[in-house]
Amino acid sequence: DNKENFIGSWAGAGGTMSVNYAAGLSPYSDKGKCGLPEIFDPPEELERKVRALADLIRGSSNIVFHTGAGISTASGIPDFRGPNGVWTMEERGLPPKFDTTFENARPSKTHMALLELQRVGILKFLVSQNVDGLHVRSGFPRDKLAELHGNMFVEECVKCGKQYVRDAVVGSMGLKPTGRLCDVSKARGLRACRGKLIDTILDWEDSLPDRDLSLADDACRKADLSVTLGTSLQIKPSGNLPCSLRGKAGSWS
């Protein structure tokens, strides 16, 4: 079974690559179009596009960025539908290629650039489909971040909603108990909450988390510019959010 192989792989080979995340998902036929080519613009065209994007950013006051697996390939984590993506290789009957584990991966220059854009006030909110935890590891403030598909390093109390960010992956997926309990004290002199902790990783049929979806939806409706990085926007409803601009009009890139 995929699920059993997934759970067993955590301890085996340092087990935290996106291949194991993908293997742990339930069978699902519609994974979108795989094998998408990478397109490289000539230098002059790239410069023109960068200048156009800079002009859009200068003319906008409420910018939301949207990120997908493509921004983590530079950190050694494969994407899913690219030329060497996990599902692309699966379709070809080949093993996926990976260079690191989720635990050993470090934020890329893209992650750090997004952090700096937030720090100087240009980026107002960040919506991510990634589960690798690299935005949080970069130091990006969690109150300005919606992780729509969960985070391999985060577990949540089913009773009080407290979230814990761990140094290691929590070891389960599909919103299942991790085997740990919440230690939040209810009030002085009272015992801890002791609610069960569950992982935050969604399976195919799981609904997006209410908190993150609400924050993302609100931020996108206020936005006058959406910028997408590293995502083909094939997964819905996450892929629809960049189009939810203020007044249902505006520019996005």
C-alpha positions in Angstrom: 0.0 0.0 0.0 1.2 3.5 -0.8 0.2 4.7 2.7 2.2 2.0 4.5 5.2 2.5 2.3 5.0 6.2 3.0 4.9 5.8 6.8 7.7 3.2 6.7 9.9 5.5 4.6 10.2 8.2 7.2 12.8 6.4 9.2 14.4 4.5 6.4 16.2 6.8 4.0 16.0 10.0 5.8 12.5 9.7 4.3 11.4 13.3 3.8 11.6 13.9 0.1 8.6 15.1 -2.0 8.6 11.7 -3.6 7.5 10.2 -0.2 4.9 13.0 0.2 3.5 12.1 -3.3 3.5 8.4 -2.5 1.6 9.0 0.7 -1.3 10.6 -1.2 -4.4 8.6 -2.0 -4.7 7.4 -5.6 -6.0 10.2 -7.8 -6.3 10.2 -11.6 -6.4 13.9 -12.4 -3.0 15.2 -11.5 -3.0 17.8 -14.2 -0.8 18.1 -17.2 2.7 16.7 -16.5 6.0 17.0 -18.3 5.6 20.8 -18.7 8.6 22.3 -20.5 10.8 24.9 -18.9 10.8 28.1 -21.0 13.9 30.3 -21.1 13.7 33.8 -22.5 16.7 35.4 -24.2 18.3 38.1 -22.0 16.7 41.1 -23.8 13.2 39.6 -23.5 13.8 38.7 -19.8 14.9 42.3 -19.1 11.8 43.6 -20.8 9.6 41.4 -18.7 11.4 42.3 -15.5 11.0 46.0 -16.2 7.3 45.5 -16.9 6.9 43.6 -13.6 8.7 46.3 -11.8 6.4 48.9 -13.3 3.4 46.8 -12.1 4.8 46.6 -8.6 5.5 50.3 -8.5 1.9 51.0 -9.5 0.3 48.7 -6.9 -0.3 49.1 -3.2 -1.6 45.7 -2.2 0.4 42.9 -3.7 -0.1 39.2 -3.0 2.4 36.6 -4.1 1.5 33.0 -4.8 4.1 30.2 -4.8 4.3 26.6 -5.9 6.8 23.8 -6.0 8.9 25.4 -8.7 10.5 27.8 -6.2 11.9 24.9 -4.2 13.7 23.1 -7.0 16.7 25.3 -6.4 16.7 23.9 -2.8 17.0 20.4 -4.1 13.3 19.4 -3.8 11.7 18.2 -7.1 8.5 19.7 -8.3 5.6 17.6 -9.5 4.7 18.4 -13.1 8.0 19.8 -14.5 10.4 18.0 -16.9 11.7 16.0 -14.0 8.8 16.3 -11.7 7.7 13.5 -9.4 4.5 12.8 -11.3 6.2 13.4 -14.7 8.7 10.7 -13.8 6.0 8.4 -12.5 4.1 8.7 -15.9 7.3 7.6 -17.6 7.8 4.7 -15.3 11.1 6.2 -13.9 12.1 6.9 -10.3 12.0 10.6 -9.3 15.2 12.6 -9.0 16.0 14.4 -5.7 19.0 16.0 -4.2 18.0 16.5 -0.5 15.4 15.8 2.2 12.8 18.3 3.5 14.7 18.4 6.8 18.1 19.2 5.1 16.7 21.6 2.5 17.4 25.3 2.9 15.4 28.3 1.6 16.4 29.3 -1.9 17.2 32.9 -3.0 13.5 33.1 -4.1 12.4 32.4 -0.5 14.7 35.0 0.9 13.8 37.6 -1.7 10.1 37.1 -0.8 11.0 37.6 2.9 12.8 40.8 2.0 9.9 42.1 -0.1 7.6 41.5 2.9 10.1 43.2 5.3 10.2 46.4 3.2 6.4 46.4 2.9 6.0 45.6 -0.8 4.6 42.1 -0.3 1.4 42.2 1.8 0.5 38.5 1.9 1.9 35.2 0.6 -0.2 32.2 -0.5 1.7 29.0 -0.9 0.7 25.5 -2.1 4.0 24.1 -0.8 4.3 21.7 2.1 8.1 21.8 2.4 8.1 24.4 5.2 10.8 26.6 3.5 8.8 29.8 3.8 8.6 29.4 7.6 12.2 28.3 7.8 13.2 31.4 5.9 11.7 33.5 8.7 8.6 34.6 6.9 6.0 35.7 9.4 3.2 33.1 9.7 0.5 35.8 10.1 1.3 37.0 6.6 1.4 33.4 5.1 -1.3 30.9 4.1 -0.1 27.4 3.5 -3.1 26.0 1.7 -1.9 22.4 1.5 -0.3 22.2 4.9 3.3 22.0 6.3 5.3 18.9 6.8 6.7 20.4 10.0 3.5 21.6 11.6 1.0 19.8 13.8 -2.2 21.1 15.3 -4.4 20.4 18.3 -7.9 19.2 17.5 -9.3 20.7 20.6 -7.8 24.2 20.9 -6.3 24.7 17.5 -2.8 25.5 18.8 -0.1 24.8 16.1 3.4 23.5 16.8 6.2 24.1 14.3 8.7 21.3 14.7 12.4 20.9 13.6 11.6 17.5 12.0 8.7 16.4 9.9 5.8 15.3 12.0 5.6 11.8 10.5 2.1 11.5 9.2 -0.2 13.0 6.6 -3.9 13.3 5.8 -4.8 15.2 9.0 -4.1 12.1 11.1 -3.0 11.9 14.8 0.8 12.2 15.2 0.8 10.4 18.6 1.5 13.6 20.6 -0.7 15.7 22.8 -1.2 19.4 23.2 0.6 20.9 26.3 -1.2 24.3 26.3 -2.4 25.2 29.8 -6.1 26.2 29.9 -5.7 28.5 32.9 -3.5 28.9 35.9 -3.7 25.9 38.1 -5.6 23.8 35.5 -4.1 20.9 33.7 -2.9 21.2 30.1 -5.4 20.9 27.1 -4.1 17.4 26.3 -5.9 17.4 22.9 -4.6 15.1 20.2 -2.2 16.6 17.7 -2.7 15.9 14.0 -0.6 16.7 11.0 -1.6 19.5 8.7 -0.9 17.8 5.3 -4.0 17.5 3.0 -4.8 14.5 1.0 -6.5 14.9 -2.4 -10.1 14.9 -1.1 -9.4 17.0 2.0 -10.9 20.5 2.2 -8.5 23.4 2.4 -7.9 24.6 6.0 -10.5 27.2 7.0 -8.0 29.6 8.6 -5.6 29.6 5.8 -8.2 29.7 3.1 -10.0 32.6 4.8 -6.8 34.6 5.1 -5.8 33.9 1.5 -9.3 34.7 0.1 -9.5 38.0 2.1 -6.0 39.0 1.0 -6.6 38.2 -2.6 -9.9 40.2 -2.7 -8.0 43.2 -1.4 -5.1 42.8 -3.8 -4.6 45.0 -6.8 -1.7 42.8 -8.1 -1.1 39.0 -7.9 2.3 37.6 -8.7 2.7 33.8 -9.2 6.0 32.0 -8.9 6.7 28.3 -9.5 3.1 27.2 -10.0 1.1 26.1 -13.0 -2.1 27.0 -11.1 -3.6 23.6 -12.1 -4.7 22.6 -8.6 -8.1 24.1 -7.7 -9.3 26.0 -5.8 -5.8 27.2 -5.0 -5.2 28.0 -8.6 -8.2 30.3 -8.8 -7.1 32.7 -6.0 -4.7 34.8 -8.1 -7.7 35.9 -10.2 -9.7 37.1 -7.1 -8.4 40.6 -7.4 -10.1 43.6 -5.9 -13.1 44.5 -7.9 -12.4 41.4 -10.0 -10.1 43.4 -12.2 -6.4 44.2 -12.3 -3.1 42.8 -13.4 -1.5 39.6 -12.5 1.7 37.9 -13.7 
